[in-house]
Structure formats: structure tokens, C-alpha cells
Amino acid sequence: MRRLFRAAAVLALALALPSAPLAHARRDSQVLVLGRISDDPKAHYEQLKPLLDYVVPRMASVGIREGRILMARDPQQMASYMRRGEVDWVTETAASGTILEQRAGAAPLLLTERDGVSVYRTVMFARRDSGIASLDDLRGRSVAFQNPSSTSAYFVPAMAVLGRKLPLTVLLSPMDRPGPNGVGYLFARSELNIGAWVHKRLVDVGAMSDVDWNNPARMPPAYRRDLAVIHTSEPYPRALEMIRGDLPPAVRERLREVLLQAANDPEGRGALRHFFGTTRFAPVDADAAESLARLRQGVRRVREEVE
């Protein structure tokens, strides 16, 4: 599997860099490099490229002449790229954005609205017949998260559990059970698996965004009618556009202008649709800044106490 991922990553980078070595991106001020943390570089390249192609010609006034794409396998690798100046702009989830902020000095540029939704909440749920009515009932129980980079289906629910002074310990399998004083967790990989595991009593509680909870493709009605929400979080930004902290101010401001205007341009709207279903970009307002501050603190706690 690792070899297949590396092969796909090389393919994506070869497509992205037809005329110059990647190392030149850091020193070439005429190149705008868009990054993405990816486990599917080829598919993500195809989603990133239309918006990059839209943005680059509109950045000529600040000296940008070319756009390139660089994938990273995880936040650690992307943070390294940003520290070295090899990536200028990254589209990521809010939690991954705060990790890049902490590790690489990245800064949020804009909020990303996808499918008309700019903020979402985490819902945690259990079977109606489980006897679990709130987070206070989780001691000695198990919870299914999605993956270690998910904002709504890992970091935010983990923050909620830790906030009740319940330690989290990883389980070896759904058959494994936590100790009587803590909460065990596993990664189910997809929202559909999370719902199925709770419904089939493989785990006691699941967590996902309210967007996925209300999506029949992610939470089938046959599962949902037997489940009940036991906790709903505060709202958090659905996604962020992040920039490296030392991006030249003129480039930063022009990129911000172009992205904000894209939803009002027919050509821009077409590029946005390819960009992970983006409908528009929005400024980081006071509410978003407050929620990011909460998330920043919570992500740090999860990484210190759980990982």
C-alpha cells in the first residue's frame, strides 16, 4: 500500500511540475505553490488544478506567473514544506490548519464554504437502547472516530471527552474493551462505518459532523432511527485556506481578493465546484476567530494527552 501511495504521489508531482524541479519553488517568487495533505494525490490534483489555473493569471500584478501543486502525506510533512517556503497556500480542515499554524507558523487567510456550509458541529450518538444519555455515561465505554486528522470526527469529540475528565485510550479492535475508568477509541475510517459499528453494537458511541449525520448516504435512515444524539458541540469552521506566515504581503492580499471574488465570477464558480465542492470563500470573522481559538487549545490538549 505504501508503495502504491508513493507511486501516486510521484505521478501527481510530475503532473504538477512539468518544467522545473520542486526545490526551485521556494526560491522562485513568480511561482504560487498550492499544497494539500493527501492520501489520494491523483484525485486531489484534479480537484486543485482548476482553481489554481483560475487564480494564477489574476495574480500577475504581484509578479505571479506560474502555479504548482505539492502534496504531503501528513501534517508533519506539510509543516516542513511550509517552514522551508516550498508551499505558499494550503486548503485544509480547521484542525489540520491549527496544526500547521503551531508547527509551521502558517496563518488562516479565509474560511472555506463547501456545499453552502461554512461551519459545522460534531454530534456524538449512541443506540437508543444503550442506556447512554450524555457524555457522563461514557466511562468504561468505547467510541468510534473517523481518522486521526478529522476535525469533527476526532479532535472535537476527543476534546469533549477529555473535557469531562475522562481519559482516552486506543483499543486494538472493536472486540477490545477499555478499563472501567476511561473511554476506549478506534478509527473506523468512514462515516458509514461509524454508524454501522454503533448500530451493530461493536462500539458504544460514534462521532461525526452534523452535515454527515443529516446525509442519508453517510448515515442511512435504517441506522439513524435506532440512534440518538447524546452530545452536540459548538460550531467550528468547516475548512480553511492557510498561507505560510512569511508570504509577501502583496501576494497574500491579492490572493485573498481573488478568492473572495471567485464566487461572483462564472468562470470562478466552475473552478470552485471542482475545489472539493466549494461554494465561496469568506473572511475570518470574530465568531470564527473565537472558535479557532477554542480548537487551537483543544487540538494541543488532544495531542498532548492522547497521541
Secondary structure as UniProt FT lines:
FT   HELIX           2..16
FT   HELIX           22..26
FT   TURN            29..30
FT   STRAND          31..37
FT   HELIX           41..55
FT   HELIX           56..62
FT   STRAND          66..72
FT   HELIX           75..83
FT   TURN            84..85
FT   STRAND          89..92
FT   HELIX           94..104
FT   STRAND          107..114
FT   TURN            115..116
FT   STRAND          119..120
FT   STRAND          122..127
FT   TURN            128..129
FT   HELIX           135..137
FT   TURN            139..140
FT   STRAND          142..145
FT   TURN            148..149
FT   HELIX           151..155
FT   HELIX           156..163
FT   TURN            164..165
FT   STRAND          168..170
FT   TURN            174..175
FT   TURN            180..181
FT   STRAND          183..187
FT   HELIX           191..199
FT   TURN            200..201
FT   STRAND          205..209
FT   HELIX           210..213
FT   TURN            216..218
FT   HELIX           221..224
FT   TURN            225..226
FT   STRAND          227..232
FT   STRAND          236..237
FT   STRAND          240..243
FT   TURN            245..246
FT   HELIX           249..261
FT   HELIX           262..264
FT   HELIX           266..274
FT   TURN            275..277
FT   STRAND          278..282
FT   HELIX           286..305
//
